[in-house]
Every structure is written in structure tokens, then in C-alpha cells.
Amino acid sequence: MILTVQRLVHTAITDAMRRQYPGVDIPPFVVEVPPNRALGDLAVTVAFQLARPLRKAPKVIAQEVADALGAIPGIARLVVAPNGYLNLYLDRPAFIRPRMRGEVAGLPATPEKTVVEHTAINPNKAAHIGHLRNAALGDTLARVLRFRGGPVEVQNYIDDTGVQVADVIVGFRELERKSIDDVRRIAETTRFDYYCWDLYSRVTEWYAEDSARLEVRAAALHELEHGGTPVSELGALIVDRIVRAHLRTMARLNVSYDLLTYEGDILRLKFWAHAFDILKAQGAVFLQTEGKLAGCWVMRIEAAGTPAVEAEGGDDGGPDNREKVIVRSNGVVTYVGKDIANQFWKFGLLGRDFRYKRFMTQHTGQTLWATTSADSDPAAPPFGRASRIFNVIDSRQMYLQALLSQALRTLGHPREAENSVHFSYEMVALSHATARELGYPPDDDENRKPFVEVSGRKGLGVKVDDMLDLLAAKAAKEVAARNPEFTADECGRVAAQIAVAAIRYFMLKFSRGKLIVFDIEEALSFEGETGPYLQYAAVRAHNILQKLKEREGISEADVLAALDGLACDELSGAGDGTHDLWALTLEASRLDEVVETVIRSLEFAALAKYAFGLAQLFSAFYHKYPIVNEEDRDRKLWRAAGVAYFRAQLTRALALMGIEVPARM
């Protein structure tokens, strides 16, 4: 695509400046794409950066650099603008032909491995809309990293020994008096994740009625961690069934994983015990002997802007000390401690490894592996040992994630600390209209806000599957109205793809730091900045090419094969002075540049907006220029090639966002 040319230009200009200005530090600069073709296809502003150190006008510097430049492959001409810009014009046919044919290789892939950990839904109830943003961001991050090149491993952390699982165990044992066989029958005959959703809410209310009941939770939690009891056996059953339900939900959203990492295995395989010994030996944690945290092993918090001392029960304490409990006074390790052990393992710093088993075959055909405390499958691939780690988790966990980096630095691993990235985001709420449509009754306080917050703990929330079902049902009506010849199955398949596009694009088009207010009608619209609009643009491009084949017998392969023999007036604008085809194809070629920007900024809104802008450019082109009905053969084929390239690049951009393009809409 375009990055290879930009890198070539960057190298050539850098070399020219070094020859022209020996001994002068060359500032970092970018080769950018100007907003319109009158300003060139590529532009460089380095002359402005050199103006002060060289004590020359930018235009003079730009001219000197231009004079020092030799011929650059693929660049037809270079113009020094009056303001000091270096504007470069590509050899259009030589640039676009191989890209339209898919003959241009990308940049060399990095050999360094990246681990992306995302989703990590507590295995105690159905996934809700608040989990959607995490999964959409994490899956898209993995996709763009793979597009860029290099090994990427996607992990999903399963907290099978946490409080939430203990609460569901308490619900079955104390509120419903169910045996493990009873629970197994329920799991086999109901929507188990939905059943546990309601049970979890009831348990929360049961605790609120009498705080002494929290001792029952504490006992269940203790048995979960130590294993080998009826409580831990029940917990394992609950977790397994809920995790499988979550995976089915995520598969509907085109999300897949490489490894499920079970928290219980961190304990059973002594990962935490080993990490704890290391932390104590290096003085990263210490035993507190006084105050609220007496008897606890704690880590002093160094990160600025973090909450003050945390009491053993989880409440914030006084303002003077800044300590985080790693092991409670009763010997129970907090989830922060287990996270530290897991982070060390992911970097290959723990000196030991999990055991692995095949968990299932996913919708992609890919094997999903899981950690285990039993014997390891000898066919398991290597996991962990990453050079960079992205932990996708909401912004409320900022200071806890900072502790992971702090622990790495304290133990003498500054590079790993730098490459331990908290990929944070804000939460998801609902518009009032969407909340009403989903049967979510906002209370009086909610009505005073411009949005409705959700709470899984209170049982007030929207399950992901319910949201997908509603979106698909609405989409199916629109698809049926537009395509009366579709069967019910065809409508259903297309509607499911549209529903996923509506959700995933909505979750990505906003900055990560912005709270999202999800609205069904806005997300599902076929007009405006939405996933369905982008799908429709790609389908329209496909329909144009299909019509060309049906009417004239010219396939897409025929179009691409004919490019070398076509007059280039349509591409160069020599005929009517317009450059709209070139503008569309050049913009389509920028996908790799946009992905590179996204990886640097970790803002997927740039990718979403790029795809939307590209679709708008195509729509304007399509309405302005005939293709199938164009009489001039060369113009017809160039335009058809432009449409084919647009469709291919938009389809790639949508795939990076986990969005499929239906065959018809």
C-alpha cells in the first residue's frame, strides 16, 4: 500500500539533508498525505523544523533539499511550494496498478511477540453490554497488530477463584439448597448464564439483609482457592458452563482467543507462591505490623494520582499511607497478587510454565487452549514469553495496572515495565430510548441523567445476547423490506452480520477515554457514521462489479488484467481535469498508514473514521461517474478497477474491526 513509498521518500530526503547539511541534527519528520491532490500526493514540512537551526527561510531550505535529491523511484515530480512545503507527486499508474492487483508486500514483520489479554468476564453470569467495549477493543487491537505483522497471542483471563463465583456458589447452596447434581441438571436444561444472572442479584440482596452472611462468602472463597472440596467442585462446574456460554456469545461478535488462563492454576501450580518469594526477597512487599493493615503483606504505591491506603476489607483508608494489600492477614492473596504472578509469567520472567489442554474448537476452526493443573498436552504450542503486553481493562483499574509495572521495575525489569501497557477505556451506558426498548426501567435518579447506567451486581443491565437478538430482529425487517426475494434464512444471516457491525463500529468510533452512550437506532442506521452504512458501501461496490460481469461478461480479474494496456487519462485527469478516481484509489491505499497510526496512538476511532471517510468518497464518486454505462472502454475499466480496489480495502478495514461484509443487503 502506501507506507512502503512513504518510507522510501523519508529515507531519500534524510540522506539528501545529511549531504546538504553535514553536522546538523536532522529532526524527526513525517511524510504525510495532504488533504487534496492539488497540494501533491505526499508532503514534507521538515524545512520549517530546520529554519531556526539553519537561520534560513523554509522555502530556501526546501529548495536546497530538493536540489540535493536525486530521482526517487515512484515519484514523478517534486514541487517546492512558496511556503516551504515539499510536495511530491506519485507516478500514478506505476503506483496503483500493482496495489490493485495485490502485488505489493507490506513492511517487514516484527519478530517480537505481543500478548493481548482482553474480555476477562467474571464467570458467574451472562455477559452484559459493559463487556462489549472490552471485547471489541481487545479483538480489534489483536487484529491490527496481526495486520502490521509479528506474532500476536490473545489471552482471556478466567477468575475462577474470585468473589463473584463464590457468590453464585452461595446462592445455589444457601438460597436454593441445590446439590451439584441439581446444578448440573439446571445447567443442561436452562440458559445457565441467564439463570446465574438472576441468582447473583438475589445473593447480593441476601448479603445486604444481614452483613454477617458475608462470612459464608468468605468460607466459600477459602474453599475455592484451596480446592479438593464439594464447594470447589461446584465452583468448577459453574465456571466451566459460564465460560462456554461467554465463548458462544463472543463468537457471535467474531471474537476468538488463543488461550484461557485460569486464576486457579496460578495458585495450584504455585505461580503465586514463587512470585511471592521473589517479591519478598527483593523488598517489593513487606509485612505491615500496625494500623488497619496489620498482618497484611502490602506493596507501597508509587504511582501519582492513585487512591490512598486500602483497608483489609477493600475500603479506602487514611490519606497518609499509600499501600496496597497483596496478601490479607488471613493468608488469602488478593487478585492484585495473582495478577503480578501472571504478568511475570507472560513476560517469561517467572521461571516456570503452565500446563495446557485443548479446550474447544472455535467458530474460526482455531483450537482454543486452556491452562490446567493436570498433565499437559504435549502438542500444546508455546505460550507467554512476550516482548510486549496489552492488558485491556477499564480505566477504574488504572492504579492497579500501574502496580504491575511498579513490581517489574522494582525487580530490575525496566524494559518489561515499559512494555506492560494498560489499554484503558471508559464505560458504556444506554440512551433512555434504548433502555426503555430493552425493558430496562430507569429510576428517578437515572431520569435526571442524559443516559442510563447499568449494574450487573444489581441485576440491572442488558445481556449481550439480548442486545444482539434485538438488533438482528430490527435489521431483518429492513433487509426483508429491501430484498423481498430473500428467504427467512438469508434474512437471518445478513441481519446477524448487520447487528455485529452496528455494535462493533459503535464501540470503536469514539475515543477510548469517552463514555459511550449506546443507542440502538443510531448504531443500526443505514445512513451516517455506522457499521451498516459501511457494509452497504462495500455491497454496492460488489453489485457494480457483478452488474458489469452480467452485462458485458467482464470479471474483476479481467479488469485487473487489462490495466497495463489502458490509456491513463482517467487516472491522471488529462481528459476532463478531474482527479476523483485518483483521489479514491490513493485514499484506499492509505489503510496501512492508518493502521500504523492506530498502533502508535492506540485509538481505533482513527480507523473507524478512515473507513467512514473512504465510504463517503466512494459514494460521491459512484453518484458522479457512470461505470457500467460508461461508453469509453478505458474509462470504464479504470473506474471498475477503482471500485474493486475500494471494495477490497474497505473490506480489509472492516475485517480489522471484526465486521463482515454480507454478499447482499
ChimeraX attribute file (.defattr): number of C-alpha atoms within 10 A of each C-alpha:
attribute: neighborCount
match mode: 1-to-1
recipient: residues
	/A:1	24
	/A:2	21
	/A:3	18
	/A:4	15
	/A:5	18
	/A:6	18
	/A:7	14
	/A:8	15
	/A:9	22
	/A:10	17
	/A:11	12
	/A:12	17
	/A:13	21
	/A:14	19
	/A:15	16
	/A:16	18
	/A:17	21
	/A:18	15
	/A:19	14
	/A:20	16
	/A:21	14
	/A:22	9
	/A:23	8
	/A:24	13
	/A:25	11
	/A:26	15
	/A:27	11
	/A:28	9
	/A:29	13
	/A:30	15
	/A:31	21
	/A:32	14
	/A:33	21
	/A:34	14
	/A:35	11
	/A:36	10
	/A:37	15
	/A:38	10
	/A:39	17
	/A:40	18
	/A:41	22
	/A:42	22
	/A:43	22
	/A:44	21
	/A:45	18
	/A:46	24
	/A:47	25
	/A:48	17
	/A:49	15
	/A:50	19
	/A:51	17
	/A:52	11
	/A:53	9
	/A:54	13
	/A:55	9
	/A:56	13
	/A:57	15
	/A:58	24
	/A:59	19
	/A:60	16
	/A:61	25
	/A:62	28
	/A:63	19
	/A:64	17
	/A:65	24
	/A:66	17
	/A:67	11
	/A:68	17
	/A:69	18
	/A:70	11
	/A:71	11
	/A:72	16
	/A:73	13
	/A:74	16
	/A:75	18
	/A:76	13
	/A:77	13
	/A:78	18
	/A:79	17
	/A:80	19
	/A:81	14
	/A:82	12
	/A:83	14
	/A:84	21
	/A:85	21
	/A:86	26
	/A:87	23
	/A:88	21
	/A:89	18
	/A:90	20
	/A:91	15
	/A:92	18
	/A:93	17
	/A:94	14
	/A:95	18
	/A:96	24
	/A:97	18
	/A:98	15
	/A:99	17
	/A:100	23
	/A:101	16
	/A:102	12
	/A:103	10
	/A:104	15
	/A:105	10
	/A:106	14
	/A:107	13
	/A:108	9
	/A:109	13
	/A:110	11
	/A:111	10
	/A:112	13
	/A:113	16
	/A:114	25
	/A:115	23
	/A:116	24
	/A:117	26
	/A:118	25
	/A:119	26
	/A:120	20
	/A:121	21
	/A:122	21
	/A:123	27
	/A:124	31
	/A:125	31
	/A:126	26
	/A:127	28
	/A:128	21
	/A:129	24
	/A:130	24
	/A:131	19
	/A:132	21
	/A:133	25
	/A:134	26
	/A:135	26
	/A:136	24
	/A:137	26
	/A:138	23
	/A:139	25
	/A:140	20
	/A:141	26
	/A:142	24
	/A:143	17
	/A:144	22
	/A:145	20
	/A:146	16
	/A:147	16
	/A:148	19
	/A:149	16
	/A:150	14
	/A:151	16
	/A:152	21
	/A:153	18
	/A:154	21
	/A:155	26
	/A:156	20
	/A:157	19
	/A:158	21
	/A:159	21
	/A:160	26
	/A:161	28
	/A:162	21
	/A:163	18
	/A:164	19
	/A:165	27
	/A:166	26
	/A:167	26
	/A:168	30
	/A:169	29
	/A:170	24
	/A:171	23
	/A:172	20
	/A:173	16
	/A:174	13
	/A:175	14
	/A:176	12
	/A:177	12
	/A:178	15
	/A:179	13
	/A:180	19
	/A:181	10
	/A:182	12
	/A:183	20
	/A:184	16
	/A:185	12
	/A:186	14
	/A:187	18
	/A:188	10
	/A:189	9
	/A:190	10
	/A:191	15
	/A:192	21
	/A:193	24
	/A:194	17
	/A:195	15
	/A:196	23
	/A:197	24
	/A:198	19
	/A:199	23
	/A:200	27
	/A:201	20
	/A:202	19
	/A:203	23
	/A:204	16
	/A:205	13
	/A:206	16
	/A:207	16
	/A:208	12
	/A:209	10
	/A:210	9
	/A:211	9
	/A:212	10
	/A:213	14
	/A:214	15
	/A:215	11
	/A:216	15
	/A:217	22
	/A:218	14
	/A:219	13
	/A:220	23
	/A:221	25
	/A:222	20
	/A:223	19
	/A:224	26
	/A:225	19
	/A:226	13
	/A:227	17
	/A:228	10
	/A:229	11
	/A:230	13
	/A:231	20
	/A:232	22
	/A:233	15
	/A:234	22
	/A:235	26
	/A:236	18
	/A:237	14
	/A:238	25
	/A:239	23
	/A:240	15
	/A:241	19
	/A:242	25
	/A:243	23
	/A:244	15
	/A:245	20
	/A:246	23
	/A:247	18
	/A:248	17
	/A:249	18
	/A:250	21
	/A:251	15
	/A:252	17
	/A:253	25
	/A:254	21
	/A:255	20
	/A:256	22
	/A:257	24
	/A:258	19
	/A:259	23
	/A:260	22
	/A:261	23
	/A:262	20
	/A:263	22
	/A:264	23
	/A:265	20
	/A:266	22
	/A:267	19
	/A:268	15
	/A:269	17
	/A:270	14
	/A:271	23
	/A:272	22
	/A:273	17
	/A:274	15
	/A:275	21
	/A:276	22
	/A:277	12
	/A:278	15
	/A:279	20
	/A:280	13
	/A:281	12
	/A:282	14
	/A:283	12
	/A:284	18
	/A:285	23
	/A:286	18
	/A:287	17
	/A:288	17
	/A:289	11
	/A:290	9
	/A:291	8
	/A:292	15
	/A:293	22
	/A:294	15
	/A:295	18
	/A:296	25
	/A:297	22
	/A:298	23
	/A:299	23
	/A:300	16
	/A:301	20
	/A:302	13
	/A:303	15
	/A:304	8
	/A:305	8
	/A:306	13
	/A:307	18
	/A:308	17
	/A:309	23
	/A:310	19
	/A:311	19
	/A:312	21
	/A:313	10
	/A:314	10
	/A:315	9
	/A:316	13
	/A:317	17
	/A:318	12
	/A:319	9
	/A:320	8
	/A:321	13
	/A:322	19
	/A:323	21
	/A:324	26
	/A:325	27
	/A:326	24
	/A:327	23
	/A:328	18
	/A:329	16
	/A:330	10
	/A:331	12
	/A:332	14
	/A:333	20
	/A:334	15
	/A:335	17
	/A:336	17
	/A:337	23
	/A:338	23
	/A:339	19
	/A:340	25
	/A:341	24
	/A:342	24
	/A:343	22
	/A:344	22
	/A:345	22
	/A:346	21
	/A:347	21
	/A:348	16
	/A:349	18
	/A:350	18
	/A:351	10
	/A:352	13
	/A:353	17
	/A:354	20
	/A:355	17
	/A:356	24
	/A:357	20
	/A:358	16
	/A:359	15
	/A:360	14
	/A:361	11
	/A:362	16
	/A:363	15
	/A:364	11
	/A:365	8
	/A:366	12
	/A:367	16
	/A:368	17
	/A:369	22
	/A:370	22
	/A:371	21
	/A:372	22
	/A:373	16
	/A:374	12
	/A:375	10
	/A:376	14
	/A:377	13
	/A:378	9
	/A:379	9
	/A:380	13
	/A:381	9
	/A:382	8
	/A:383	19
	/A:384	23
	/A:385	19
	/A:386	21
	/A:387	17
	/A:388	20
	/A:389	26
	/A:390	20
	/A:391	19
	/A:392	23
	/A:393	24
	/A:394	19
	/A:395	16
	/A:396	12
	/A:397	12
	/A:398	17
	/A:399	18
	/A:400	20
	/A:401	21
	/A:402	19
	/A:403	22
	/A:404	23
	/A:405	24
	/A:406	23
	/A:407	22
	/A:408	22
	/A:409	16
	/A:410	15
	/A:411	15
	/A:412	11
	/A:413	14
	/A:414	15
	/A:415	13
	/A:416	20
	/A:417	22
	/A:418	14
	/A:419	16
	/A:420	23
	/A:421	18
	/A:422	21
	/A:423	23
	/A:424	21
	/A:425	22
	/A:426	18
	/A:427	22
	/A:428	21
	/A:429	22
	/A:430	24
	/A:431	18
	/A:432	22
	/A:433	15
	/A:434	20
	/A:435	22
	/A:436	13
	/A:437	12
	/A:438	17
	/A:439	10
	/A:440	17
	/A:441	15
	/A:442	17
	/A:443	9
	/A:444	8
	/A:445	8
	/A:446	13
	/A:447	12
	/A:448	10
	/A:449	11
	/A:450	12
	/A:451	21
	/A:452	26
	/A:453	19
	/A:454	21
	/A:455	14
	/A:456	19
	/A:457	17
	/A:458	15
	/A:459	16
	/A:460	17
	/A:461	24
	/A:462	21
	/A:463	23
	/A:464	21
	/A:465	19
	/A:466	13
	/A:467	18
	/A:468	22
	/A:469	15
	/A:470	16
	/A:471	22
	/A:472	24
	/A:473	17
	/A:474	17
	/A:475	26
	/A:476	23
	/A:477	14
	/A:478	15
	/A:479	20
	/A:480	19
	/A:481	12
	/A:482	11
	/A:483	14
	/A:484	10
	/A:485	10
	/A:486	16
	/A:487	10
	/A:488	11
	/A:489	9
	/A:490	16
	/A:491	24
	/A:492	19
	/A:493	13
	/A:494	22
	/A:495	27
	/A:496	22
	/A:497	22
	/A:498	32
	/A:499	28
	/A:500	23
	/A:501	27
	/A:502	29
	/A:503	27
	/A:504	26
	/A:505	26
	/A:506	25
	/A:507	26
	/A:508	22
	/A:509	20
	/A:510	17
	/A:511	16
	/A:512	22
	/A:513	13
	/A:514	11
	/A:515	13
	/A:516	23
	/A:517	19
	/A:518	22
	/A:519	18
	/A:520	23
	/A:521	13
	/A:522	15
	/A:523	24
	/A:524	25
	/A:525	16
	/A:526	20
	/A:527	13
	/A:528	14
	/A:529	21
	/A:530	23
	/A:531	32
	/A:532	28
	/A:533	22
	/A:534	30
	/A:535	27
	/A:536	20
	/A:537	23
	/A:538	26
	/A:539	18
	/A:540	20
	/A:541	21
	/A:542	20
	/A:543	14
	/A:544	17
	/A:545	21
	/A:546	16
	/A:547	15
	/A:548	20
	/A:549	15
	/A:550	11
	/A:551	9
	/A:552	9
	/A:553	11
	/A:554	16
	/A:555	16
	/A:556	18
	/A:557	11
	/A:558	13
	/A:559	20
	/A:560	20
	/A:561	13
	/A:562	13
	/A:563	20
	/A:564	11
	/A:565	8
	/A:566	14
	/A:567	14
	/A:568	17
	/A:569	16
	/A:570	22
	/A:571	22
	/A:572	18
	/A:573	14
	/A:574	11
	/A:575	12
	/A:576	9
	/A:577	10
	/A:578	14
	/A:579	18
	/A:580	20
	/A:581	22
	/A:582	22
	/A:583	21
	/A:584	21
	/A:585	26
	/A:586	23
	/A:587	20
	/A:588	28
	/A:589	21
	/A:590	18
	/A:591	22
	/A:592	21
	/A:593	17
	/A:594	19
	/A:595	23
	/A:596	18
	/A:597	15
	/A:598	18
	/A:599	14
	/A:600	9
	/A:601	10
	/A:602	17
	/A:603	20
	/A:604	27
	/A:605	18
	/A:606	19
	/A:607	23
	/A:608	25
	/A:609	17
	/A:610	20
	/A:611	25
	/A:612	21
	/A:613	15
	/A:614	24
	/A:615	24
	/A:616	18
	/A:617	19
	/A:618	26
	/A:619	14
	/A:620	12
	/A:621	18
	/A:622	16
	/A:623	9
	/A:624	10
	/A:625	15
	/A:626	14
	/A:627	22
	/A:628	19
	/A:629	9
	/A:630	13
	/A:631	10
	/A:632	9
	/A:633	13
	/A:634	19
	/A:635	21
	/A:636	20
	/A:637	24
	/A:638	24
	/A:639	25
	/A:640	24
	/A:641	27
	/A:642	27
	/A:643	27
	/A:644	24
	/A:645	25
	/A:646	27
	/A:647	25
	/A:648	18
	/A:649	24
	/A:650	24
	/A:651	21
	/A:652	18
	/A:653	23
	/A:654	23
	/A:655	16
	/A:656	23
	/A:657	27
	/A:658	19
	/A:659	26
	/A:660	20
	/A:661	24
	/A:662	16
	/A:663	13
	/A:664	17
	/A:665	22
